[in-house]
Every structure is written in structure tokens, then in C-alpha cells.
Amino acid sequence: RSIIRHLAEEGYGIIYLTETLAKELEETIAFYDTQVTPAIILIPTHNGSLGIGKRRIHQNVEKAVGQNIL
């Protein structure tokens, strides 16, 4: 949490996190979802995807377009 906050305060525009780590930081990620920057992008680990990142992309596209076009 403190590292993400520090990166945001330093002006980083994009922060990549693994989906596994994101499961532990749901509240922090939810907070930054309400901010313009940084964008928090979830990526799978070497063990594969949990589907969290893909689900977030679908939700954001649906919010922007008004319907699920994916």
C-alpha cells in the first residue's frame, strides 16, 4: 500500500501489479480507480491468470462505452 501511494505521489501514470497481489490490495486499488492517475493495470503471474485483470478491462470498457463490446 505504501509503495503504491509513494508511486502515485511521485507522479507515476501507470502502475502494474500482479493479480495475486491485487487480491491483497482491493481497497487500495478501489481508491485509485476513482483517481485520474495512476492507472493500475493488473497482469497475470507466471502461474497464469486469475481473470481479475480481464474482468477489470471489461468493466472499464462497458463503463466508457455503455455496453460490453468485447
N, C-alpha and C positions, 0 to 999 in steps of 0.2 A: 504494500500500500504506500509506504513512504517513498519508495523508488518511483512509482508511477506519479505520485504527487510532485516529486522533485523534477522529473522529466517534464511534466506539464508546466511547472513554474519556470523552467528553463526555456520554454517556448517550442518544445518538440511538437511537430504537427501530427505525426503518426507513431504509435507505439504498437509493436507486435507482441502478442502474448500467446503462449500455447493454450489450447483448450483446457488442458488439465489444470493449469494454473488459474485460468479464468473461473473454473468451478469454485475455487477458494476465494475469489475476489469479486463475487457477484455484486455486492453493494457498491464497491469502488467503481466497477465498470458501469453500473447503472447511473452513478453520479456523472461520469464523464460522457455518457450518452446524451445528457442534457446540455453539454457544453459544445461550443463550435469546434474547439481544438482541445486536446489532441483527439484524433480518431483512433480508437483502439480496435485493432484488427486481430482476430483470433485465427491461429493456424494449428494444424494437427501436429502431433509429435511423431517420432519415428515408429511408434506403436500403432499409428492410424488415427483416424478422425473419430471424434465423439459426436459429430454432427452439429455441434454448437455454433461454430463459425458459419456454416452453410445456412443454418436456421436464422442467424442474425442478418445475413445478407438478404435472404428472402423477406424478412420483416422490414428491413430498411427500404428495399425496392418497393414493396407494397405500400409503405407509408409515403414514399415520394411520388409514386405513380397513381396510387389509389386502388390498385388491384395487383394481384400476383401475375406478372407476365413471364415469370421464369417457369 
